[in-house]
């Protein structure tokens, strides 16, 4: 049994919108890695300033 034209149009629309959505979201969040934390200076808590 063949699907009717409305079903084919709906399937085509879903595939097209899904593909465009995936292509649009590429690179939206920037680089896909965690940056290395910057080294922090030790606090001078003894008051030797």
MDAnalysis code that builds the backbone (N, CA, C; Angstrom):
import MDAnalysis as mda
import numpy as np

u = mda.Universe.empty(147, n_residues=49, atom_resindex=np.repeat(np.arange(49), 3), trajectory=True)
u.add_TopologyAttr("name", ["N", "CA", "C"] * 49)
u.add_TopologyAttr("resid", np.arange(1, 50))
u.add_TopologyAttr("resname", ["UNK", "UNK", "UNK", "UNK", "UNK", "UNK", "UNK", "UNK", "UNK", "UNK", "UNK", "UNK", "UNK", "UNK", "UNK", "UNK", "UNK", "UNK", "UNK", "UNK", "UNK", "UNK", "UNK", "UNK", "UNK", "UNK", "UNK", "UNK", "UNK", "UNK", "UNK", "UNK", "UNK", "UNK", "UNK", "UNK", "UNK", "UNK", "UNK", "UNK", "UNK", "UNK", "UNK", "UNK", "UNK", "UNK", "UNK", "UNK", "UNK"])
u.atoms.positions = np.array([
    [0.829, -1.172, 0.000],
    [0.000, 0.000, 0.000],
    [0.882, 1.248, 0.000],
    [0.649, 2.123, -0.951],
    [1.454, 3.330, -1.094],
    [0.894, 4.458, -0.229],
    [1.780, 5.248, 0.376],
    [1.274, 6.403, 1.141],
    [0.745, 7.481, 0.202],
    [-0.212, 8.238, 0.678],
    [-0.783, 9.280, -0.167],
    [0.165, 10.481, -0.228],
    [-0.158, 11.432, -1.056],
    [0.713, 12.591, -1.256],
    [0.857, 13.430, 0.003],
    [-0.183, 13.511, 0.787],
    [-0.118, 14.297, 2.022],
    [0.868, 13.667, 3.009],
    [0.880, 12.354, 3.090],
    [1.820, 11.675, 3.968],
    [3.256, 11.876, 3.488],
    [3.464, 11.771, 2.181],
    [4.805, 11.988, 1.638],
    [5.272, 13.420, 1.865],
    [4.367, 14.384, 1.701],
    [4.727, 15.780, 1.932],
    [5.070, 16.004, 3.400],
    [4.327, 15.380, 4.314],
    [4.599, 15.517, 5.738],
    [5.948, 14.911, 6.105],
    [6.228, 13.726, 5.577],
    [7.511, 13.070, 5.851],
    [8.660, 13.914, 5.303],
    [8.501, 14.448, 4.100],
    [9.526, 15.302, 3.513],
    [9.738, 16.563, 4.349],
    [8.669, 17.148, 4.830],
    [8.761, 18.345, 5.650],
    [9.488, 18.062, 6.963],
    [9.166, 16.945, 7.606],
    [9.823, 16.587, 8.865],
    [11.316, 16.336, 8.641],
    [11.657, 15.618, 7.603],
    [13.065, 15.342, 7.311],
    [13.809, 16.633, 6.979],
    [13.201, 17.490, 6.188],
    [13.840, 18.749, 5.802],
    [14.046, 19.659, 7.004],
    [13.030, 19.826, 7.837],
    [13.163, 20.686, 9.014],
    [14.141, 20.103, 10.027],
    [14.147, 18.798, 10.182],
    [15.103, 18.161, 11.088],
    [16.531, 18.340, 10.621],
    [16.762, 18.186, 9.330],
    [18.104, 18.358, 8.787],
    [18.569, 19.804, 8.911],
    [17.684, 20.736, 8.616],
    [18.044, 22.140, 8.742],
    [18.305, 22.521, 10.195],
    [17.551, 21.970, 11.108],
    [17.774, 22.244, 12.523],
    [19.118, 21.732, 12.999],
    [19.508, 20.544, 12.530],
    [20.810, 20.007, 12.916],
    [21.947, 20.827, 12.315],
    [21.796, 21.250, 11.069],
    [22.838, 22.058, 10.448],
    [22.949, 23.428, 11.092],
    [21.838, 23.987, 11.502],
    [21.852, 25.309, 12.106],
    [22.512, 25.287, 13.476],
    [22.375, 24.197, 14.198],
    [22.899, 24.156, 15.561],
    [24.387, 23.839, 15.614],
    [25.011, 23.537, 14.507],
    [26.437, 23.227, 14.514],
    [27.244, 24.462, 14.884],
    [28.084, 24.340, 15.900],
    [28.975, 25.407, 16.293],
    [28.327, 26.532, 17.062],
    [27.106, 26.362, 17.548],
    [26.446, 27.436, 18.269],
    [27.023, 27.643, 19.659],
    [27.607, 26.627, 20.261],
    [28.096, 26.757, 21.630],
    [29.592, 26.998, 21.684],
    [30.246, 27.143, 20.576],
    [31.690, 27.371, 20.582],
    [32.435, 26.049, 20.583],
    [33.657, 26.128, 21.087],
    [34.509, 24.950, 21.092],
    [33.961, 23.903, 22.059],
    [34.096, 22.648, 21.682],
    [33.531, 21.562, 22.468],
    [34.592, 20.914, 23.353],
    [35.230, 21.725, 24.202],
    [36.159, 21.198, 25.174],
    [36.118, 22.094, 26.400],
    [36.529, 21.541, 27.530],
    [36.581, 22.332, 28.753],
    [37.908, 23.075, 28.794],
    [37.896, 24.372, 28.992],
    [39.152, 25.105, 29.064],
    [39.920, 24.721, 30.322],
    [41.244, 24.767, 30.216],
    [42.055, 24.458, 31.388],
    [41.941, 25.607, 32.382],
    [41.842, 25.292, 33.655],
    [41.706, 26.368, 34.641],
    [42.994, 27.169, 34.745],
    [42.836, 28.465, 34.936],
    [44.006, 29.328, 35.067],
    [44.617, 29.120, 36.451],
    [45.948, 29.089, 36.530],
    [46.573, 28.912, 37.849],
    [46.305, 30.140, 38.720],
    [46.008, 29.893, 39.968],
    [45.703, 30.981, 40.883],
    [46.909, 31.258, 41.764],
    [47.062, 32.484, 42.185],
    [48.125, 32.866, 43.084],
    [47.738, 32.474, 44.505],
    [48.694, 31.997, 45.287],
    [48.353, 31.645, 46.679],
    [47.992, 32.905, 47.455],
    [47.011, 32.769, 48.333],
    [46.588, 33.894, 49.152],
    [47.611, 34.170, 50.237],
    [47.825, 35.423, 50.522],
    [48.735, 35.824, 51.579],
    [47.907, 36.009, 52.846],
    [47.686, 34.914, 53.558],
    [46.834, 34.973, 54.742],
    [47.620, 35.210, 56.026],
    [48.947, 35.190, 55.970],
    [49.733, 35.363, 57.191],
    [49.915, 36.829, 57.557],
    [49.696, 37.741, 56.602],
    [49.847, 39.153, 56.875],
    [51.273, 39.643, 56.807],
    [52.106, 39.049, 55.956],
    [53.521, 39.426, 55.842],
    [53.735, 40.564, 54.855],
    [52.725, 41.293, 54.500],
    [52.866, 42.324, 53.476],
    [53.686, 43.418, 53.925],
])
